[in-house]
Each structure stands twice: as C-alpha cells, then as structure tokens.
Amino acid sequence: MITERRGSDRRQYSRYSVDWMASLMPRSEDNEEIFHDRISDLSLVGAGIYSDTNISTEDRLVMLITTPLPDGESRKTIIGIECTLRSSSFSEERQQFHTGVRFLRFHGIDKHLLAEALFTQKESIIRRSRRISDS
C-alpha cells in the first residue's frame, strides 16, 4: 500500500510510505557486500530504509528497488539508482537501523518508471477504496 506523507515536510517531491524490497551494493570493487532491506518511505530524490545492519559508508552505492508495474498487480520491475547515505540511526520502536538515502543518478528510464510506479499505484489504491466504499 502506498500513501502520500503530509505534514510539516518541505520537500521538493512528495514522499510516499511504501513497503518495497531494495538491495544496496557498494560501488567499490574491494567491497562486495550486498544489503537487502525494506524501503519505508520513498520520493524521486531519496528513500528511508530499515535494516538489521547499520550500513555506514562514504562510498557511492547502487540501490536496486523492486517496484510494481502499473499495468498489473503481480508484475514487477527492478530500478537501479546510484545513491549516497545521508543519515543512520537506531529505531527503538522497530529494533532496526533507519538509514536515509539520497539519489544521485538513475539508470536509463528508471526515474520515469519509479514515478509511474508511485503515482499509478497510489491512484489504483484510491480507486479501489472508492469502489469498496461505493458498494
């Protein structure tokens, strides 16, 4: 489920609450560790992820996000984004580390695919909830 986050946020792009899988991989050849995490909030310029591991690096990373395609609920695509870590803290509530990620560069048309996944999924949820309430 995707919901737009509102409040005192003064961001350039809307931020959405999601529960999507992501993998983070350092770009340096001497570090081949891959982190598999869950995205909790997402916009076109960054993400917040929860992880059991405290990810700490100054190096650029590649984030691969598994997103639903707008034309089918079971079809998915993988989006690749170069990024850096902005912040990391331990969440007592979730007993996991929360890491802020800033996007630097999308591969190919991946920014368009991400925008489409966010916006069309949000609209389909709104349409479904209206249909249920119209019944």
C-alpha positions as CSV (number, residue, x, y, z in Angstrom):
1,M,0.0,0.0,0.0
2,I,1.3,3.5,-0.9
3,T,0.2,6.6,1.0
4,E,1.4,10.1,0.5
5,R,3.0,11.6,3.6
6,R,1.9,15.0,4.6
7,G,2.7,17.4,7.4
8,S,5.5,19.8,8.0
9,D,7.5,18.3,5.2
10,R,9.0,21.0,3.0
11,R,10.3,18.7,0.3
12,Q,10.6,19.3,-3.4
13,Y,8.9,16.0,-4.2
14,S,6.1,14.2,-2.3
15,R,7.2,11.4,-0.1
16,Y,5.3,8.1,-0.1
17,S,5.0,5.4,2.6
18,V,5.8,2.1,0.9
19,D,6.8,-1.4,1.8
20,W,9.1,-2.4,-1.1
21,M,12.2,-4.5,-1.2
22,A,15.6,-3.0,-2.0
23,S,19.2,-4.1,-2.3
24,L,22.1,-1.8,-1.6
25,M,25.5,-2.6,-3.1
26,P,28.7,-0.6,-2.7
27,R,30.2,0.6,-6.0
28,S,33.8,-0.1,-4.8
29,E,35.4,-3.3,-6.1
30,D,37.0,-4.1,-2.8
31,N,33.6,-4.4,-1.0
32,E,31.2,-6.9,-2.5
33,E,28.7,-6.9,0.5
34,I,25.1,-6.6,-0.5
35,F,22.4,-5.4,1.9
36,H,18.8,-6.5,1.5
37,D,16.4,-4.0,3.1
38,R,12.9,-2.7,3.1
39,I,12.0,0.8,2.0
40,S,9.7,2.6,4.4
41,D,9.4,5.9,2.6
42,L,10.3,7.0,-0.9
43,S,10.4,10.0,-3.2
44,L,12.0,10.8,-6.5
45,V,15.1,12.2,-4.7
46,G,15.6,9.7,-1.8
47,A,14.4,7.0,0.4
48,G,14.3,5.8,4.0
49,I,15.1,2.2,4.6
50,Y,15.1,-0.2,7.6
51,S,17.8,-2.7,8.0
52,D,19.1,-5.2,10.6
53,T,22.6,-4.0,9.7
54,N,24.0,-0.5,10.3
55,I,25.1,0.5,6.9
56,S,27.9,3.0,7.1
57,T,30.0,4.1,4.1
58,E,31.1,7.3,2.4
59,D,31.3,5.4,-0.9
60,R,28.6,5.7,-3.5
61,L,26.1,2.8,-3.6
62,V,23.8,1.3,-6.2
63,M,20.2,0.7,-4.9
64,L,18.1,-1.8,-6.7
65,I,14.3,-1.4,-6.0
66,T,11.7,-3.9,-6.8
67,T,8.6,-1.9,-7.9
68,P,5.2,-3.0,-9.1
69,L,4.4,-2.2,-12.8
70,P,1.3,0.0,-13.3
71,D,-0.4,-2.5,-15.7
72,G,-0.5,-5.5,-13.3
73,E,-0.6,-6.2,-9.6
74,S,1.7,-9.2,-9.8
75,R,4.2,-7.8,-12.4
76,K,7.3,-6.1,-11.1
77,T,10.4,-4.3,-12.4
78,I,13.8,-3.6,-10.9
79,I,15.0,0.0,-10.8
80,G,18.7,0.9,-10.5
81,I,19.8,4.2,-8.8
82,E,23.2,5.5,-7.8
83,C,23.0,7.0,-4.3
84,T,24.8,8.0,-1.1
85,L,23.9,7.6,2.6
86,R,22.8,10.7,4.4
87,S,22.0,9.5,7.9
88,S,21.6,6.4,10.1
89,S,20.0,5.9,13.4
90,F,18.7,3.0,15.5
91,S,14.9,2.8,15.8
92,E,14.0,1.6,19.3
93,E,10.4,1.0,18.1
94,R,11.3,-1.3,15.3
95,Q,14.6,-2.6,16.7
96,Q,16.3,-1.8,13.4
97,F,18.5,0.8,11.8
98,H,16.9,3.5,9.8
99,T,19.0,4.9,7.0
100,G,18.3,8.0,4.8
101,V,19.4,7.6,1.2
102,R,19.9,10.4,-1.3
103,F,19.5,9.5,-5.0
104,L,22.3,10.8,-7.3
105,R,21.6,9.3,-10.7
106,F,19.1,7.0,-12.2
107,H,19.9,4.4,-14.9
108,G,18.1,4.8,-18.3
109,I,14.4,5.5,-17.8
110,D,14.4,4.3,-14.2
111,K,13.3,7.7,-12.8
112,H,10.3,7.6,-15.1
113,L,9.5,4.0,-14.1
114,L,9.7,4.9,-10.4
115,A,7.5,8.0,-10.8
116,E,4.9,5.9,-12.7
117,A,5.0,3.1,-10.0
118,L,4.5,5.6,-7.2
119,F,1.8,7.7,-8.9
120,T,-0.2,4.9,-10.6
121,Q,-0.1,2.6,-7.5
122,K,-1.4,5.4,-5.3
123,E,-4.2,6.1,-7.8
124,S,-5.2,2.5,-8.0
125,I,-5.4,2.3,-4.2
126,I,-7.6,5.3,-4.2
127,R,-9.8,3.9,-6.9
128,R,-10.1,0.5,-5.1
129,S,-11.0,2.2,-1.8
130,R,-13.7,4.3,-3.6
131,R,-15.1,1.2,-5.2
132,I,-15.3,-0.6,-1.9
133,S,-17.0,2.4,-0.2
134,D,-19.4,2.8,-3.2
135,S,-20.7,-0.7,-2.6
